[in-house]
Every structure is written in C-alpha cells, then in structure tokens.
Amino acid sequence: MDLTSLTVAKARKSLDAKEYSAFDLTNAYLENIAAKDGEIHAYLEVWADSAREEAKKADEMIAAGKSQPLTGIPIAMKDNILIKGRIASAASKILENYCASYDATVTEKLRAQGAVFLGRTNMDEFAHGSSTENSAYGPTKNPRDTSRVPGGSSGGSAAAVAGGLALAALGSDTGGSIRQPAAHCGIVGLKPTYGAVSRFGLIAMGSSLDQIGPLTKTVEDAHIFFDAIQGHDAHDSTSLPDAPHETKKPKILGVPRAFLASGMDPDVLQLFDATLEKLKTAGYEIRDVEMPTLPYGLAVYYVIMPAEVSTNLARFDGIRYGLSVPAETIGDVYTKTRGQGFGPEARRRILLGTFVLSSGYADAYYRKARAVRARIRDEFAKTFASVDAVVLPTTPAPAFKLGEKTADPLAMYAEDIFSVPVNLAGVPAISVPSGTVVREGKELPVGFQIIAPHGDEGTLFTIGAAVENSRG
Amino acid sequence: MTHKVDIVALAKLARLDVSAEEMTRLEKEIPDILGFVETIQKVATTDIANDTAPRNVMREDANPHESGKYTEDLLAAAPAQKNNQVVVKQVLSRTK
C-alpha cells in the first residue's frame, strides 16, 4: 500500500474490490503516524483504538455491500469540530479538557458513511493565524520542509494529508485557513460557499465568514468530500436551502491583474502566469478584470473578523465549560479565566474587536467595513456576469520559516491578502497545487486559487481538474 | 482619526486580565493594526444599500426539543454543578 500517492477515490476502489481491508488501511495510517508525527506534530490526539473499531465496522458495511464513498476512509478532524465525547480544544488552553457534548453535523454525516476518525489535528488557537504557530500546544511543521510552517490555521490537517498521516482531513476557513495551508503543503483545499456546509458543531470564530471544508490530495477527492458534508441543516440558521445547481461548462477566467501588482514573490507570479498559459492551451479564455475594491479586503477583514471573534469568544468565561480559574468574585473568575486561558493572538483579536465595536468607533470601523464588504461582494457579482470564474494565486509567497513572522502580526496577516476577499463575499474557492518554487535548495509548492459564484462548486472542480492536468 | 487607544479600558470591557508586559506590547501593536485597517476610509460607500450587508438569521422561536433531553450532557461540561444547575459565584452582593 503506497500511502504517498493514495487518494480517496483509489482507496474506495481497492476497498470495494477487497484488495485490502479498511482495518489494514487504518493500521497503515496509524503506523505512519507513530513513525512520523513526532517530527511533524500534525495531531494533538490520535484515537487509535476507536479508529480500529470504526474500521472494523466499515469492513462489515463493505462486506454487506453497503459501502458509501467514504466508508472505511481514514480521515483527520481539525480540533475545532465537535465529536461527542471527544476533546475539542481549538488548540487553546481554555478548552484543554473540554469534551464535546454533541456531534457536529459534519461529524454525523461522515460517521453515517462509515468514515474512520484517526484523530484531531493541530491548528492556530481558535483558528487565529496563518502558520499554526499560535497553537497552545506547539507548532506543526511542513512535511515538505520541516524548517517551515505548514500554513494555518488548518495547518495540522494540511500537514496530516501532505505527510501521509491521513487520507483526507476536514478544516475550517474564515479568511483562508483551508486554502493557504493546502497551498503551502502542496495539496487541494476547498472553501465551500458560505452556508453550503453546516457550521453546527464548529467552534465559531467569525460567524459571517466561517465554513468547514476538505483538505485532500486531489480535486476529485475534494469533490467526493464536499458531496458528503454539504446540505441544508436545521441546526444552522445560515445554512442554505437544498437546491439543484446546474453548472455550465466554464470557459472564461477573469484575472484581477491590478491586484497582483504588489507584494508577490516574482517566481510565484511567474508560476501563476504559466498556469494561465496552460489553461489557455486547454481551451480557456483568459480575461483581465477590474476589481478595484479587492485590495481593501484584508483591511476590511481585520475589522469584521475581530469584531465577530470578540463576540464569539465572550462565551468562554469559566462558567459553562472549559477552564475556570477560582477567584473571590464572579467578575474576577471571568477576567482571570480569560486572561490565563486565551493565548496572545486571541487576546489581541478580542481587544481589537472590542475597540472596533465600541461606542464612538463602531461607525468609523465596523459599519464602514461592513459597507466596503458589501462593495466587494457586489464587485464579485458584477465580475461573474462576464466571466465564469476569477483566478488568483492562493498566497503571495511559498511557506515561510518557523518563527519568521511571529513577532510581526501585520506581516502574518498579509499572508491572507488573496484569500480573505472570498470569505467576505461568501463565494466558494479552491486552491490547487500548480507547481513549485525553490527556496534554499528545496522545492516548495505553490497554490492556484479558483473562485466561482455562490453555489457553483462544480465550476471549481472542473477548472481545478484542468489545473491538475496541466501540471502533467 | 486618533490612534491613541486606551488598552486598559478595552481589557476591562473585554473582561480580560492582561499583564503589564503584554500591555506595553499591545499599546504599540493595536494602534499599528488600526492604522492599517483605516485604509478602508478611502473607499466610497455612500452609494451602497445597507440591505446587502450581512444580517442576523434566527430560527423560528417554536418547536422546542423535549425538555431535559440535553441537560445532562451540557451540565457535564460545566466546571461546577449542583442539583442540575451550573454553580456560579454570587452575582449581587449586599456590601459595597
């Protein structure tokens, strides 16, 4: 069994043909984890015993001819997605011993298919970050070059898939947290349309931005996973109604050329242009588009996101769950619990959010950001009237060194310049590996990002497959 | 726009204990970040209809689940509990 090239689609065929059992497949991954995860640190916890039990059940489903697309597929879950009875810490000290009281909807859906849960993966605390260095439990390393970050916040999930420690993984994407680590680790990451996948049981970060999505080796696998987890859910009031969506064959790709002007590594831009050339050869028309508000996306995001973070993290106060630091008065229980439980980046974002929502500043910051967000959303809608998809690099540069940006929050935030406009508009996007650039003698992967109109994941899968084919 | 931010007051509002050392760092970082986000002021937004902005979506306040169905599971997560209730410190006090 060669785990490095194994995909969900290939494993499905082999499992159904009884070439190997789900039990054997799960054991192969558990062995890989035991051998390699000491160095990578993709996992915060591995559930070997329950994974083997789930694999045996999956084998029974397969034997009974009841196999589904993910039956017996060993996967990893980001540490902010709830599995009843399992710890879900969001890589925070404040939830270090928090045992989930219920299953997330995505967990239920995966379990119903007979997927095997290998463990929970490392992340930036509460998904706040772009390198997984903000985890309270130490950073994850990039399997492509262990002196570099895997990206974040779903860095553990990306490293697990890229390092052969899980066949696929779930992550969450608030401003790029699936696509950016996927790009840095050389795998595929899908951020579905806002509302396409239920957020019930996802520990909330920015509720108007968050989406759960898959990290996989191929576009086909991302498609399989998306089909398994999407759909309306009465438990998530922002989940979209189920409606058939017909995808026409995409032909025209829009490039917001002016947006690419600053801050990109020249060879990453060259690789992006080379991918465009190959797509042209494959029959796509490439057209420059004007989207003048996109460069403001990052600033808008750093108003709206902390505002929502400060609101969502208000629930962690030492009363209903998680850490509780004893104190004389209830007020001191709150402040001490939060002071000790949250890490530096979470604290920074809580304070920023408190500021932009405070009386006297909310108009200039929060409401203004909301209006510019509406403009960005409109800009996407207008652009999609003339093109089938918008394409951008996923990140301006390949994976950076561990520790390189930890002292400079603004430099870290700039990692997400090309990914946040997507969350602000609520549209779906995918990052697909498009080649490598060399840094210090190592080949580092680069991601090509495809953005489609609301509900049009089908377009992403079609163009994504074309990018894969162009890579040869 | 002023970049003088009273971090001590913000921390109090957010109910967050912040050490003196971290306070010194935040007093530089928060205004730096606010300086960056202020670029949004350059975008004209007078022509944007407010109804395109995200809004809260609530479920209908009806059809509750069976009473007590999740009580045990949810209480189990609380740091302190007694008689099917979450224990909290006294909220109102007579003195002071």
Interface residues (C-beta under 8 A of the other chain):
Chain A: K84 Y98 C99 S101 Y102 S208 A234 S237 T238 T293 Y296 A299 V300 Y302 V303 S310 D317 G318 I319 R320 Y321 G322 L323 S324 A327 E328 T329 I330 G331 V333 Y334 T335 K336 R338 G339 Q340 F342 P344 R347 R348 I350 L351 L352 T354 F355 V356 S358 A364 Y365 K368 A369 R370 A371 V372 R373 A374 R375 R377 D378 P409 L410 Y413
Chain B: M1 V5 I7 L10 A11 L13 A14 R15 L16 D17 V18 E22 L26 E29 I30 D32 I33 L34 F36 V37 E38 T39 I40 Q41 K42 V43 T45 I48 A49 N50 T52 A53 P54 V57 M58 R59 Y70 D73 L74 A76 A77 A78 P79 A80 V86 V88 K89 Q90 V91 S93
